[in-house]
Amino acid sequence: MSKSSKKKNKPSAQAPKPAARPAAAARREPTFEEIRQRAYEFYVRRGGAPGREIEDWIAAERELRGS
């Protein structure tokens, strides 16, 4: 092959711009530890009664995620 038949990819002078993020996508997800701590706070507020761990966890997730 001759040099003229080969195409070399030259890097562009400007890098492409990142796509704009919607406001909701920019929001940080709560960590496991943050959810655990908030669920524990619900547990303590209920007087430490066992049996509602899943409800406490879901309530903590909803609160921290803003849903």
ABEGO torsion letter per residue (X at the ends): XBAAABBBBBBBABBBBBBBBBAAAABBBBBAAAAAAAAAAAAAAAGGBBGAAAAAAAAAAAAAAGX
